[in-house]
């Protein structure tokens, strides 16, 4: 809070000879009371918090968007209102660049939102892992806007990066799930994701809410450019429909459990993605890695021939994300090349695309509902969350408290 306390031992007198006991011994600070419903911290009908939080995502996304997405009764007036940013939007739009800073899952969420922010704002967007920025002492300029993404708002490396960025004079924006956290207090402005209490160490609903908040951030920064109006309205319509799409994809629960049974004895898993879904590949692999304790790696599909292709054989399970977007034809090519090398493929595609991504069969296919391309990572991550959950349970590991990990990383 900016206060400094000086403690002296074996000294009965103060600097001016007055008794130490005569001076005020404490400082009264205002208490902040955070209210929480009992239902938020109970497992209810679920066996684990992670399972509960995965299935809560339709509701958590609705809460994230509540009061922020505006659509007129005639469906003509569609806009985004982020109260925490309204006084700083002009400054952000004039930025030299926007820098996303985060760690782990929060970094992946920012990576998923990067393309749409670049598209709508026209401002260059760069990505920084907080610890790497600090190690390099990377340049931060006064004309930059730095966006700090952290579920807890207390991540040690992200806090140190915030301190470093403030010293360099950049505008700092916080995106966090925790009211009153250090990031919420120390940034110039920000947005709370309002995903609700997340107890499981592996982040699930906070990740999807982070992507949605950053998509809304892109819409807010992009303004009302006439040339992008149709695109903006399509994204807003997609956001309104997103909770229903998540309910639909959650019906894959049993299918993901069956897939987990097939993978239970495997030692490694590769996940290929590109475009909007490169972040999905990283986050999906991270979920399997952190809770199921299986080595898994998310790989940019465009880099397949630069090393990863050497690993492909009939024994290594490989997931290729090939939902319908601008990269679809390229992912079809990746699938063909992996099949030619007898790869053991699991393909995630949009509903109705199974025949085109895997002609003649031979691949296990996961079909997910189609949404606006920039929102597809929100839908596509859910099967990975379900797979990681069931794989962990089947392997007998602790789902909610993975080995050696903590919910909030407060030390370097």
MARTI-423583 format. One record per residue (C-alpha): x, y, z; chain. Coordinates in steps of 0.5 Angstrom, whole numbers. Example, Ala and Ser with C-alpha at 12.3 -4.5 7.8 and 13.67 -1.06 7.14 Angstrom:
! residues 2
+-------+-------+-------+------+
:     u :     v :     w : sero :
+-------+-------+-------+------+
:    25 :    -9 :    16 :    A :
:    27 :    -2 :    14 :    A :
+-------+-------+-------+------+
END
This chain:
! residues 412
+-------+-------+-------+------+
:     u :     v :     w : sero :
+-------+-------+-------+------+
:     0 :     0 :     0 :    A :
:     6 :     5 :     0 :    A :
:     7 :     5 :     7 :    A :
:    14 :     3 :    10 :    A :
:    15 :     0 :    17 :    A :
:    22 :     1 :    21 :    A :
:    23 :    -4 :    27 :    A :
:    28 :    -3 :    32 :    A :
:    30 :    -9 :    37 :    A :
:    34 :    -8 :    44 :    A :
:    32 :     0 :    44 :    A :
:    27 :     3 :    49 :    A :
:    28 :    10 :    46 :    A :
:    26 :    13 :    40 :    A :
:    31 :    18 :    36 :    A :
:    29 :    24 :    40 :    A :
:    29 :    20 :    46 :    A :
:    21 :    19 :    47 :    A :
:    19 :    12 :    49 :    A :
:    17 :     8 :    43 :    A :
:    11 :     5 :    47 :    A :
:     8 :    12 :    47 :    A :
:     8 :    12 :    39 :    A :
:     3 :     9 :    35 :    A :
:     4 :     2 :    34 :    A :
:    -1 :     0 :    29 :    A :
:    -4 :     3 :    22 :    A :
:   -11 :     2 :    21 :    A :
:   -13 :     0 :    14 :    A :
:   -20 :    -1 :    10 :    A :
:   -22 :    -8 :    10 :    A :
:   -24 :   -10 :     3 :    A :
:   -30 :   -15 :     3 :    A :
:   -30 :   -20 :    -3 :    A :
:   -37 :   -24 :    -3 :    A :
:   -38 :   -31 :    -6 :    A :
:   -43 :   -35 :    -6 :    A :
:   -43 :   -42 :    -3 :    A :
:   -44 :   -46 :    -9 :    A :
:   -38 :   -43 :   -12 :    A :
:   -34 :   -47 :    -8 :    A :
:   -38 :   -53 :    -8 :    A :
:   -37 :   -59 :   -12 :    A :
:   -44 :   -60 :   -13 :    A :
:   -46 :   -66 :   -17 :    A :
:   -38 :   -67 :   -20 :    A :
:   -33 :   -71 :   -17 :    A :
:   -27 :   -66 :   -18 :    A :
:   -27 :   -58 :   -19 :    A :
:   -23 :   -59 :   -25 :    A :
:   -29 :   -62 :   -28 :    A :
:   -34 :   -57 :   -25 :    A :
:   -30 :   -52 :   -28 :    A :
:   -30 :   -55 :   -35 :    A :
:   -38 :   -55 :   -35 :    A :
:   -39 :   -49 :   -32 :    A :
:   -36 :   -45 :   -38 :    A :
:   -43 :   -43 :   -41 :    A :
:   -45 :   -40 :   -35 :    A :
:   -38 :   -37 :   -34 :    A :
:   -38 :   -34 :   -41 :    A :
:   -45 :   -31 :   -40 :    A :
:   -42 :   -27 :   -34 :    A :
:   -36 :   -25 :   -37 :    A :
:   -40 :   -22 :   -43 :    A :
:   -46 :   -19 :   -39 :    A :
:   -47 :   -12 :   -39 :    A :
:   -41 :   -11 :   -44 :    A :
:   -44 :   -13 :   -51 :    A :
:   -50 :    -9 :   -53 :    A :
:   -54 :   -11 :   -59 :    A :
:   -61 :    -6 :   -60 :    A :
:   -67 :    -9 :   -61 :    A :
:   -67 :    -8 :   -68 :    A :
:   -60 :   -12 :   -68 :    A :
:   -57 :    -6 :   -72 :    A :
:   -54 :    -3 :   -66 :    A :
:   -48 :    -8 :   -64 :    A :
:   -42 :    -5 :   -60 :    A :
:   -38 :    -7 :   -54 :    A :
:   -37 :    -3 :   -47 :    A :
:   -31 :    -4 :   -43 :    A :
:   -32 :     1 :   -37 :    A :
:   -25 :     0 :   -35 :    A :
:   -22 :     2 :   -41 :    A :
:   -26 :     8 :   -44 :    A :
:   -22 :    13 :   -41 :    A :
:   -16 :    10 :   -45 :    A :
:   -18 :     8 :   -51 :    A :
:   -16 :    14 :   -55 :    A :
:    -9 :    13 :   -52 :    A :
:    -9 :     5 :   -54 :    A :
:   -11 :     7 :   -61 :    A :
:    -5 :    11 :   -62 :    A :
:     0 :     6 :   -59 :    A :
:     7 :     5 :   -63 :    A :
:     5 :    -3 :   -61 :    A :
:     1 :    -7 :   -56 :    A :
:     5 :   -12 :   -52 :    A :
:     2 :   -18 :   -49 :    A :
:     5 :   -20 :   -43 :    A :
:     4 :   -27 :   -39 :    A :
:     6 :   -34 :   -37 :    A :
:     3 :   -41 :   -38 :    A :
:    -4 :   -41 :   -40 :    A :
:    -5 :   -33 :   -40 :    A :
:     0 :   -33 :   -45 :    A :
:    -3 :   -38 :   -49 :    A :
:   -10 :   -34 :   -48 :    A :
:    -7 :   -28 :   -51 :    A :
:    -3 :   -31 :   -57 :    A :
:   -10 :   -34 :   -59 :    A :
:   -13 :   -26 :   -59 :    A :
:    -7 :   -23 :   -62 :    A :
:    -9 :   -24 :   -69 :    A :
:   -16 :   -21 :   -68 :    A :
:   -13 :   -15 :   -64 :    A :
:    -8 :   -14 :   -70 :    A :
:   -14 :   -14 :   -75 :    A :
:   -19 :   -10 :   -72 :    A :
:   -14 :    -5 :   -69 :    A :
:    -9 :    -4 :   -74 :    A :
:    -3 :    -4 :   -69 :    A :
:     3 :    -8 :   -69 :    A :
:     2 :   -14 :   -63 :    A :
:     8 :   -17 :   -60 :    A :
:     8 :   -23 :   -55 :    A :
:    12 :   -23 :   -49 :    A :
:    13 :   -29 :   -43 :    A :
:    14 :   -25 :   -37 :    A :
:    20 :   -28 :   -35 :    A :
:    24 :   -28 :   -42 :    A :
:    22 :   -20 :   -42 :    A :
:    26 :   -19 :   -35 :    A :
:    32 :   -24 :   -37 :    A :
:    33 :   -20 :   -44 :    A :
:    31 :   -13 :   -41 :    A :
:    27 :   -12 :   -47 :    A :
:    26 :    -5 :   -50 :    A :
:    19 :    -2 :   -47 :    A :
:    17 :     5 :   -50 :    A :
:    13 :    10 :   -47 :    A :
:     9 :    10 :   -53 :    A :
:     7 :     2 :   -52 :    A :
:     1 :    -1 :   -49 :    A :
:     3 :    -7 :   -45 :    A :
:    -3 :   -12 :   -43 :    A :
:    -2 :   -16 :   -37 :    A :
:    -6 :   -22 :   -37 :    A :
:    -6 :   -26 :   -31 :    A :
:   -12 :   -31 :   -28 :    A :
:   -10 :   -29 :   -20 :    A :
:    -7 :   -22 :   -22 :    A :
:    -1 :   -24 :   -17 :    A :
:     4 :   -28 :   -22 :    A :
:    11 :   -27 :   -19 :    A :
:    14 :   -26 :   -26 :    A :
:     8 :   -22 :   -29 :    A :
:     8 :   -17 :   -23 :    A :
:    16 :   -16 :   -24 :    A :
:    15 :   -15 :   -31 :    A :
:     9 :   -10 :   -29 :    A :
:    14 :    -6 :   -25 :    A :
:    19 :    -6 :   -30 :    A :
:    14 :    -3 :   -35 :    A :
:    12 :     2 :   -31 :    A :
:    19 :     4 :   -30 :    A :
:    19 :     5 :   -37 :    A :
:    13 :     9 :   -38 :    A :
:     8 :     5 :   -42 :    A :
:     1 :     5 :   -41 :    A :
:    -1 :    -1 :   -37 :    A :
:    -7 :    -5 :   -38 :    A :
:    -9 :   -11 :   -33 :    A :
:   -14 :   -17 :   -35 :    A :
:   -15 :   -21 :   -29 :    A :
:   -20 :   -25 :   -25 :    A :
:   -19 :   -23 :   -18 :    A :
:   -21 :   -16 :   -16 :    A :
:   -17 :   -13 :   -11 :    A :
:   -10 :   -17 :   -14 :    A :
:    -4 :   -13 :   -15 :    A :
:    -5 :   -13 :   -22 :    A :
:   -12 :   -10 :   -22 :    A :
:    -9 :    -5 :   -17 :    A :
:    -3 :    -3 :   -20 :    A :
:    -4 :    -2 :   -28 :    A :
:    -7 :     4 :   -30 :    A :
:   -14 :     1 :   -33 :    A :
:   -16 :    -6 :   -34 :    A :
:   -22 :   -11 :   -35 :    A :
:   -24 :   -16 :   -30 :    A :
:   -26 :   -23 :   -34 :    A :
:   -31 :   -25 :   -28 :    A :
:   -30 :   -32 :   -30 :    A :
:   -32 :   -34 :   -22 :    A :
:   -28 :   -37 :   -17 :    A :
:   -23 :   -42 :   -20 :    A :
:   -20 :   -47 :   -15 :    A :
:   -17 :   -53 :   -20 :    A :
:   -10 :   -51 :   -21 :    A :
:   -11 :   -53 :   -28 :    A :
:   -14 :   -47 :   -31 :    A :
:   -20 :   -48 :   -36 :    A :
:   -26 :   -43 :   -35 :    A :
:   -21 :   -37 :   -34 :    A :
:   -18 :   -39 :   -40 :    A :
:   -24 :   -38 :   -45 :    A :
:   -26 :   -32 :   -41 :    A :
:   -19 :   -29 :   -42 :    A :
:   -20 :   -30 :   -50 :    A :
:   -27 :   -27 :   -50 :    A :
:   -25 :   -21 :   -46 :    A :
:   -19 :   -20 :   -51 :    A :
:   -24 :   -21 :   -57 :    A :
:   -28 :   -15 :   -54 :    A :
:   -22 :   -11 :   -52 :    A :
:   -20 :   -12 :   -60 :    A :
:   -27 :   -10 :   -62 :    A :
:   -27 :    -4 :   -57 :    A :
:   -20 :    -1 :   -59 :    A :
:   -22 :    -2 :   -67 :    A :
:   -28 :     3 :   -66 :    A :
:   -33 :     4 :   -71 :    A :
:   -29 :     3 :   -78 :    A :
:   -34 :     3 :   -83 :    A :
:   -29 :    -2 :   -87 :    A :
:   -29 :    -7 :   -81 :    A :
:   -37 :    -6 :   -79 :    A :
:   -39 :   -13 :   -82 :    A :
:   -33 :   -17 :   -79 :    A :
:   -35 :   -13 :   -72 :    A :
:   -42 :   -15 :   -72 :    A :
:   -41 :   -22 :   -74 :    A :
:   -36 :   -23 :   -68 :    A :
:   -41 :   -20 :   -64 :    A :
:   -46 :   -24 :   -66 :    A :
:   -41 :   -30 :   -65 :    A :
:   -40 :   -28 :   -58 :    A :
:   -47 :   -28 :   -56 :    A :
:   -48 :   -35 :   -59 :    A :
:   -42 :   -38 :   -56 :    A :
:   -45 :   -40 :   -49 :    A :
:   -49 :   -45 :   -53 :    A :
:   -44 :   -47 :   -58 :    A :
:   -40 :   -49 :   -51 :    A :
:   -46 :   -53 :   -49 :    A :
:   -46 :   -57 :   -55 :    A :
:   -39 :   -59 :   -55 :    A :
:   -39 :   -61 :   -48 :    A :
:   -43 :   -67 :   -50 :    A :
:   -37 :   -70 :   -53 :    A :
:   -35 :   -72 :   -46 :    A :
:   -36 :   -79 :   -47 :    A :
:   -33 :   -79 :   -53 :    A :
:   -27 :   -76 :   -50 :    A :
:   -27 :   -81 :   -44 :    A :
:   -27 :   -86 :   -50 :    A :
:   -21 :   -83 :   -53 :    A :
:   -17 :   -82 :   -46 :    A :
:   -18 :   -90 :   -45 :    A :
:   -14 :   -91 :   -52 :    A :
:    -8 :   -86 :   -50 :    A :
:    -8 :   -88 :   -42 :    A :
:    -1 :   -92 :   -44 :    A :
:     2 :   -87 :   -48 :    A :
:     8 :   -83 :   -46 :    A :
:     8 :   -77 :   -51 :    A :
:     3 :   -73 :   -55 :    A :
:     4 :   -68 :   -61 :    A :
:    -1 :   -63 :   -62 :    A :
:    -1 :   -59 :   -69 :    A :
:    -4 :   -52 :   -70 :    A :
:    -4 :   -46 :   -74 :    A :
:    -7 :   -39 :   -75 :    A :
:   -12 :   -38 :   -69 :    A :
:   -11 :   -45 :   -67 :    A :
:    -3 :   -45 :   -66 :    A :
:    -5 :   -42 :   -59 :    A :
:   -10 :   -48 :   -58 :    A :
:    -5 :   -53 :   -59 :    A :
:     0 :   -50 :   -54 :    A :
:    -6 :   -50 :   -49 :    A :
:    -9 :   -57 :   -51 :    A :
:    -2 :   -60 :   -50 :    A :
:     0 :   -56 :   -43 :    A :
:    -7 :   -59 :   -40 :    A :
:    -5 :   -66 :   -42 :    A :
:     2 :   -65 :   -39 :    A :
:     0 :   -61 :   -33 :    A :
:    -5 :   -66 :   -30 :    A :
:    -4 :   -72 :   -34 :    A :
:     3 :   -72 :   -33 :    A :
:     4 :   -74 :   -40 :    A :
:     9 :   -71 :   -45 :    A :
:     6 :   -67 :   -50 :    A :
:     8 :   -62 :   -54 :    A :
:     4 :   -56 :   -58 :    A :
:     7 :   -55 :   -65 :    A :
:     6 :   -50 :   -70 :    A :
:     4 :   -54 :   -76 :    A :
:     8 :   -49 :   -81 :    A :
:    14 :   -52 :   -77 :    A :
:    13 :   -59 :   -78 :    A :
:    18 :   -60 :   -83 :    A :
:    23 :   -57 :   -79 :    A :
:    24 :   -63 :   -74 :    A :
:    18 :   -65 :   -71 :    A :
:    16 :   -70 :   -78 :    A :
:    22 :   -74 :   -76 :    A :
:    18 :   -77 :   -70 :    A :
:    12 :   -79 :   -74 :    A :
:    11 :   -86 :   -74 :    A :
:     5 :   -91 :   -73 :    A :
:     6 :   -91 :   -65 :    A :
:     6 :   -84 :   -64 :    A :
:    -1 :   -81 :   -63 :    A :
:    -2 :   -74 :   -66 :    A :
:    -8 :   -69 :   -66 :    A :
:    -8 :   -64 :   -72 :    A :
:   -13 :   -58 :   -71 :    A :
:   -17 :   -57 :   -78 :    A :
:   -23 :   -53 :   -76 :    A :
:   -25 :   -49 :   -82 :    A :
:   -22 :   -42 :   -83 :    A :
:   -17 :   -39 :   -87 :    A :
:   -11 :   -44 :   -86 :    A :
:   -16 :   -50 :   -87 :    A :
:   -13 :   -52 :   -94 :    A :
:    -6 :   -52 :   -91 :    A :
:    -8 :   -57 :   -85 :    A :
:   -11 :   -61 :   -90 :    A :
:    -4 :   -62 :   -93 :    A :
:    -1 :   -63 :   -86 :    A :
:    -6 :   -69 :   -85 :    A :
:    -4 :   -72 :   -92 :    A :
:     3 :   -71 :   -90 :    A :
:     3 :   -75 :   -84 :    A :
:    -2 :   -80 :   -86 :    A :
:     3 :   -82 :   -92 :    A :
:     8 :   -83 :   -86 :    A :
:     3 :   -87 :   -83 :    A :
:     2 :   -82 :   -77 :    A :
:    -3 :   -84 :   -72 :    A :
:    -8 :   -79 :   -73 :    A :
:   -13 :   -76 :   -69 :    A :
:   -16 :   -70 :   -73 :    A :
:   -21 :   -64 :   -70 :    A :
:   -25 :   -61 :   -75 :    A :
:   -32 :   -57 :   -76 :    A :
:   -38 :   -61 :   -76 :    A :
:   -39 :   -64 :   -83 :    A :
:   -32 :   -64 :   -85 :    A :
:   -30 :   -71 :   -83 :    A :
:   -30 :   -73 :   -90 :    A :
:   -26 :   -68 :   -93 :    A :
:   -20 :   -68 :   -87 :    A :
:   -20 :   -75 :   -87 :    A :
:   -22 :   -78 :   -94 :    A :
:   -23 :   -86 :   -94 :    A :
:   -23 :   -86 :   -86 :    A :
:   -17 :   -88 :   -82 :    A :
:   -17 :   -82 :   -77 :    A :
:   -20 :   -81 :   -71 :    A :
:   -24 :   -75 :   -72 :    A :
:   -27 :   -70 :   -67 :    A :
:   -32 :   -66 :   -70 :    A :
:   -34 :   -59 :   -66 :    A :
:   -39 :   -54 :   -68 :    A :
:   -37 :   -48 :   -72 :    A :
:   -36 :   -41 :   -70 :    A :
:   -33 :   -34 :   -72 :    A :
:   -26 :   -36 :   -74 :    A :
:   -23 :   -32 :   -68 :    A :
:   -27 :   -35 :   -63 :    A :
:   -26 :   -42 :   -65 :    A :
:   -20 :   -43 :   -60 :    A :
:   -26 :   -42 :   -55 :    A :
:   -29 :   -48 :   -57 :    A :
:   -23 :   -52 :   -59 :    A :
:   -20 :   -52 :   -53 :    A :
:   -26 :   -56 :   -49 :    A :
:   -25 :   -63 :   -52 :    A :
:   -17 :   -62 :   -50 :    A :
:   -20 :   -60 :   -43 :    A :
:   -24 :   -66 :   -43 :    A :
:   -19 :   -71 :   -45 :    A :
:   -14 :   -68 :   -40 :    A :
:   -19 :   -69 :   -34 :    A :
:   -21 :   -76 :   -36 :    A :
:   -14 :   -78 :   -38 :    A :
:   -12 :   -76 :   -31 :    A :
:   -17 :   -80 :   -27 :    A :
:   -16 :   -86 :   -31 :    A :
:    -8 :   -86 :   -30 :    A :
:   -10 :   -85 :   -22 :    A :
:    -7 :   -78 :   -21 :    A :
:   -10 :   -72 :   -17 :    A :
:   -14 :   -68 :   -22 :    A :
:   -14 :   -61 :   -18 :    A :
:    -7 :   -61 :   -15 :    A :
:    -2 :   -64 :   -20 :    A :
:     4 :   -66 :   -18 :    A :
:     9 :   -60 :   -16 :    A :
:     4 :   -54 :   -19 :    A :
:     1 :   -49 :   -15 :    A :
:    -5 :   -45 :   -17 :    A :
:    -2 :   -38 :   -17 :    A :
:     6 :   -38 :   -18 :    A :
:     8 :   -33 :   -13 :    A :
:    15 :   -34 :   -13 :    A :
:    20 :   -34 :   -19 :    A :
+-------+-------+-------+------+
END
